[in-house]
């Protein structure tokens, strides 16, 4: 038993296997209820629905790996798209318009600015990340309404109509089909997964994040760049939320102010379900991806069965609580196994 449950790596692998089995079981149950679940059209919809959630969740995992949390990503997701739309199409509170490339740059810079402010409030001012990002959530939400004048923007029906090359460029950001049926936005998810997997599991940056989250004081004694790394993860979290918002704006074809609170909660849920600890020091990109797949599959399946969105939120909340409880139980098993191993070695000595 000690050999099986006594190491964190073995337990992580066990959790990943459990997630895979859960995904398979949920898929079978939904398919038995609705035969259209595995149709090409629905599978395309399912994968597309993972894009924004996955992009935000991968970056959120790095924040949680450090023992912090970013509650502002949902509104940053909306604000980046709103700033892009307002500057490009006009009609909002801003007194001028720009070309699409400049508007896109402004949307990304807006997202990065919020990430920098989150980092400053947490690192330099000393506010807990929960409070700092909760405050930025409300500020970004208010900025969405102010900048947009609470309007909805649709490039294809805007007056005046954008230039043809701008509409084509906008279409390539997320809506253009890839391999005839798959939205090109899905490539964002694939690229983001690859980048964050390498960043977390194959670089010094990722190993240092793990060490800092596991024991922050020891990391400071070892003179690891804790402040710098915290700034980087907050910037990455906001950047990915902004990019996801712009990509979804392209895919949907219109945008309006939205709290997007469900995205923030779902991203945190995916990270926790994937095996990360809210106390920091533990989390994988593969686990986060499996958490994203499970949540997206539950939402998609429940929608096919005609279950209301409020019930979907109940499911997400329940699954998140179960995942945190499982983490607590597993850590108790590890500690117990370690104590028994230490006692056995002491007895032998």
N, C-alpha and C positions, 0 to 999 in steps of 0.2 A: 504493500500500500504506500509505503514511503516513497518507493521508486516511481510509482505512478503519479501520486498526488503531491509529492514532496518538492517538486521543482516548478518554478513559474512557467518555464518553457513548455513542460508537459501539459500543464493546466491550460495554457494559451492554445496549444494545439487541440486539446480536447474541446475547448469552447468553439474553436473554428469548425471542427467537425460537427459539433452540435448545431451550429448555425446553418451549415450546409444541409444537414438532415432536416432542420426546421423549414428551410426554403423548399426542399423537395416535398415534404409533407403538405405544406400550405399550397403548393402548386397543384398537387394531386387533388386535394379537397376542393379547391376552386374549380378545377377542370371538371370534376364530377358534378359540380353544381351548375357550371356554365361552360358548355363545350366550346364557346367562342374564345375562351381564355387563351388558348395556344394558337389562335389564328394569326397569320402574318400581320394583319392590320393591328390587332391588339398588342402583339408583342412589340411592334414598332412604337406604339403609344406608350407601352410600359417602359421600354428602354429610354425613350425620349424624356419621360417623367423623372428619370434618375439623374438627368444632367445637372440641373441647378442644385439639387440636393447633394449629389456627390461632390461637386466642385466646392460647395460651402463646407461640407462635412470633412473633407480631407484636410483643409486648412484649420478647421475647428479642432481636429484631433491634435494638431501640433500645439495649439493653445492649451488644450486640456492636458496634454502630455507634461506641460510645465506647471500644472496645478492651477491654472487660471481658466477663465471662461469669457466668451465674447457674446453678449446678448444683443449687440447692435447689428449683426449681420443681416437680419431680415429686412430692416429698413435701409441699410446701405445697398442691398440688392435692388430695392425700389428706387432709391434716390439717384444712383448712378444712371439708371435708365431714364429717369425723369429729366435730369440735367442734360443728358444727350439729346433727348427728344425736344426739349424746350429751346436749346441753342440751335438745333438743326432746323426745326419746323416753325419756331415762333409761337406766339399765342399765349405764352406764360408771363411771369412777372419780369423776366429779363428784357431789357430794352433793345436788344440787338440779336441778330442771328449769325450763324457761321456755317461753313461747309461741314459735311459729315465727318471728315477726319479730325477736324478741330473739335467738334462736338464730342466725338468719341474720346479724344484725349482729355477733355474737360471732365467727362464722366468718370474716367479712370483716376484722374488727379483728385477728384472729389472723394472717391472711395479711399484712396491712399491717405488723404488728409484726415479723414475720420479715424483711420487706423493709427496714424501718428498721434492724434489727440488721445486716443484710448491708451496708447503706450505711455504718453507723457503723464496722464492722470494717474496711472497705475505705478509707474516707475519713479517719476520725479516728485509728484504730489503725495504719493503714498496711499491713494484710494484703493480699496479692494477692487479687483477687476469686475466683480459682479455689480458694484455700485457705479463705477465709471462707465461701463458699457450700457448699463440700464439708463443712465442719464443721456448718453449719446443716442440710444434708441429713440427716446422721446424727441431729442433735438432733430435728428435726421427725419423723423416722422413729420415734425412740424415744417421742416425745410421742403419736404416733398409737396406739401399742400401749398406753401407760400410760392415756391418757384413755378409750380404748374398752374396756379390759380384754380386748383381742384379740377382741372380739365383732363380730358383723355386725348391722346395724340395717336393718329393713324396716318402714317406716311403716304399710303396709297390713295388717300382721299383728302390730303391736306390742300389748303389754298394759301399760297400758290403751290403747285405740285413740284416736289424736288426734281433736280435734274436726273436724267436717265442713268448716268453713271453712278450717281449717289444711291439710287434705288437698287441698282444691281449690286453695288458694294454692300449695302445694308442687307440684301437678300443672302449674300454669301456668308454673313456673320452667323447665321443659324438656320435659316429657312430653306436654303437651296438643298434639293435632294442629293444624297450621296448613294451611289450604286442604285440609282433609279427610285428607291423607296425610302431609304433611311435618311432622316434629316442630317445635314452636315453638322448640326449642333452636337450630335452624338460624338463626333470626333473630339470635341472639347473635353468630354468626360474621359475618353481614352487617353488623350494627351495629359490631362491633369493627373489621372491615376498613375501613369508612368513617371511623371516628374516627381510627384510626391512620394511614390514608392522608393525611388532612388534617393531622394532627399532624406527620407526618414530611415531607410535601412542600409544605405550604401555610402553614406558620407559622414565625415566627422561631425558635421552640424547635427545630424540625427542622433548620433551616439551621445553627443554632449547634451542635447535636449533631454534624452532619457536619464542621464546622470543628474541633471539639474532638477528634473521633476521628482526623481527618487529621493534625493537628499539635497535640498537647496543650500543648507549651511555648509555641508561638505564641499559643494561646488564652489561656493564663495571662498572657502579656505584654500581650495585648489586653484583659485584665481581664474576660474572659467568666466567668460564674458556674459554674465547673467543678464545685465541690463541691455546689452546689445541684442542678445538673442530674444529677449522679451519684446523689444521693439520690432524685430523682424517678424515674429509670429503674429503680432497684432496687425502689422502691415499686410502680411500674407492673407490673414483672415478677411480683412476689408477688401483687398484687391480681388480675391476670388469671388466674394459676394458681388462686387461691382461688375466683374466680367460675366458672372452668371446672369445678373439682371439685364445686361446689354444683350447677351445671347438669347435670352428668353423674349426680350423685346422684338428681336429680329424674327424669331420663330412664330410668335403669336401675331405680330404685325400691328400691334397697338399697345399702348401703355397708359396707365393712369395711376394716381397716388394710391398706394396700398401699404398697410402695415406689414404684410408678409410675415406675420408672427408665427404662423404654422411652419414656415421654412426654418426659422431659428430653432424652434422646439424639435422639429424633425431631425435637423442636423445634429443637435446634441444627443437626441435619442439614438441615432444611427451610430454615433461614436461610442456611446455607452454600451449599446447592444453588441457592438463589435469587439468588446473586451477592454476598452480603455477605463482607467480609474479616474474619477473626478478629483481624487487627491493627487493626481499626477504620477509620473514615473512608469506608466504602462499604457500601451496603445499601439496598434498596427494599422497600416493602410489597407491591407487585405481584409482585416476584421471590419474596418469601417465600411469598405465596399460591400461586404456581405450584409452589414446592417442596413445600408442603403437599399440593397436589393430586396431584403425582407420587408422593409417599410413600404417601398414602392409597390411590391407585390400585394401586400395587404390592402393598401389604398385602392389599387386597381381592381383587385378581386371584389372588395366590398362594394365599389362603385358598380361593377358589372351585376352584382346581386341586388342592386337597388337600395343598398344601405345608405342612410344619410351621412353627410359629412360630420355631424356631431358624434355619430357612433364611431367613425373612423378616428376621431380625436380620442375617444375613450379607449380604443384599441391601442393607439400609440402610447398613451399614458400608462396603460396597464403593462404593455410590453417593456416600457422603460423601467418601471418600478421592479418588474420581475428581473430585469437584467442587473440592476443595482443590487438587489437582494442576492442574486446568484454570485455576484462579485464578492459581497461580504462573506458569504458562506465559503467560497473557494479560498479566500485569504485566511479564514479561520482554519481551514483544512491544512493549508501550507504551514501556518505557524505551529499547529499541533504536531504535524509530521516532523517539522524541524526540531521541536522541543523533545519529541520522543527519540529522534536520531541522536541529539546531543546527550541525552541521558544514557542511551545505550553505549555511546563512545566513552562517556565518563565511567560507566560501570566496568567496561572492559579494561580501561586504564587503571 
